[in-house]
Amino acid sequence: MTAQPIVSFTRTPPGRAIVPGAEVRILGDSPPSREALHAFIRGSSVVVTMYTDRVDAAFLDAAGPNLRGVCNFAVGHENIDLAACAARGVLATNTPHAVTEGTADLAWSLVLAAARRLIEADRYARSPAYAANGPLGMADFLGQDLTGRTLLIVGAGRIGLAVAMRSRGWGMRVLYVARTRHWEFELAPLAAQRVTLDEGLAQADVVSIHCPLTPQTRGLINARALALMKPSAILVNTARGPIVDEGALVEALDSGRLYAAGLDVFEREPLVHPGLVANPRAVLTPHIGSAAARYREMMTEMVCENAAAIIEGRRAPNLITESHAH
C-alpha cells in the first residue's frame, strides 16, 4: 500500500488545513531554526511556507526527492529561489487575491493614523497630562487633511488598485507608477495618471508602496527619493521593508523634511530601526497587512487547494512562473 503524500506547514495556519488524500503536518507557532525547519520538511510532497522561510537549494535538498511543490502563504515570493525549484521540477505557488482587501484596509489605517497624529494623540489621552492640562486648545494636535489631495501608488497591482479605489471617499487625485500602463487605473472611476517615480514623489501628499521586492526596488525609497517629497507628505509601506531605506527615512522624519510615515514592514524585519521606534510621527505595525481572520483563513484554503492540485497532478490555481519574478 502506497503511503499518503505529506503536506507540511511550517507554521500553524488559521482555519482548517485539509488536503484530501494527504497527511497534513504542522510544525508549530514559533519561527523554527533553519536546522529544525529542514528536519521537519524531510520526506514532504508539498511544503506550505511562510514568506520568512528561505526556499533555496539547501531547503529543497532537505525536503528530498519526494518534494513536488512549495506553496507560499503570501503573495510575495522573494523568499523562493524559483530557478532552483525549476531545476528540480518543484512547482511554486502563492496566495495573490486573499491578501488584497486586508492589506488595502491596513494601508488606509496607516494613512489616517499618520495624517491625524493618532499615535501622539493616543499616548496623550492615556497620560496624566491630559487631565492635568485640561481640554485641548483649537491649535493643539493639528493634523493633515486628505480631501482633494494627491495619492501616489507605487506598484499598480491588485493591492495598489484597492488602495487607490478607497481614496475616492476623500476625492483624491490618483497618480501611479508602474512598469507598464494599467487601464484599470486610468479609466473611470479613478481616472488616474501614470507618472515617473520622481514626478509622483514631487506631487504626492500620500505615497503608498505596493511593488514587489526585487533587485530593482530594493532601496527604491532612499535619501534622494525622500528629498523629492513635500515636507507635508506621508509615506506608507505595506509591501516589503527593504524597499525603503530606514536610515534615510528616520533622518527625513527627525529633520521635519517629511511629515509622517506608516510602516507595516521593516528593512531588517523583525528588527525595527530605533529612530522609528522613538519617533511619534512613525506609525508602526508588525507586518499584519492581511491579518483579518476572513482573509487569513482564505489564504489557508488557497494553499490547500494549490497543494491538492500539485499532488493530484493538476495545474495549481496560483502557480508562480519565472516571469512573475522579474
Stockholm file with secondary structure:
# STOCKHOLM 1.0

chainA/1-326         MTAQPIVSFTRTPPGRAIVPGAEVRILGDSPPSREALHAFIRGSSVVVTMYTDRVDAAFLDAAGPNLRGVCNFAVGHENIDLAACAARGVLATNTPHAVTEGTADLAWSLVLAAARRLIEADRYARSPAYAANGPLGMADFLGQDLTGRTLLIVGAGRIGLAVAMRSRGWGMRVLYVARTRHWEFELAPLAAQRVTLDEGLAQADVVSIHCPLTPQTRGLINARALALMKPSAILVNTARGPIVDEGALVEALDSGRLYAAGLDVFEREPLVHPGLVANPRAVLTPHIGSAAARYREMMTEMVCENAAAIIEGRRAPNLITESHAH
#=GR chainA/1-326 SS CCCCCEEEESSCCSSCCCCTTSEEEECCSSCCCHHHHHHHHTTCSEEEECTTSCBSHHHHHHHCTTCCEEEESSSCCTTBCHHHHHHTTCEEECCTGGGHHHHHHHHHHHHHHHHTTHHHHHHHHHSHHHHHHCSCCTTTTCCCCCTTCEEEEESCSHHHHHHHHHGGGGTCEEEEECSSCCHHHHSTTTCCEECCHHHHHHHCSEEEECCCCCTTTTTCBCHHHHHHSCTTCEEEECSCGGGBCHHHHHHHHHTTSSCEEEESSCTBTTBCCHHHHHCTTEEECSSCTTCSHHHHHHHHHHHHHHHHHHHHTSCCTTBCCGGGGC
#=GC SS_cons         CCCCCEEEESSCCSSCCCCTTSEEEECCSSCCCHHHHHHHHTTCSEEEECTTSCBSHHHHHHHCTTCCEEEESSSCCTTBCHHHHHHTTCEEECCTGGGHHHHHHHHHHHHHHHHTTHHHHHHHHHSHHHHHHCSCCTTTTCCCCCTTCEEEEESCSHHHHHHHHHGGGGTCEEEEECSSCCHHHHSTTTCCEECCHHHHHHHCSEEEECCCCCTTTTTCBCHHHHHHSCTTCEEEECSCGGGBCHHHHHHHHHTTSSCEEEESSCTBTTBCCHHHHHCTTEEECSSCTTCSHHHHHHHHHHHHHHHHHHHHTSCCTTBCCGGGGC
//
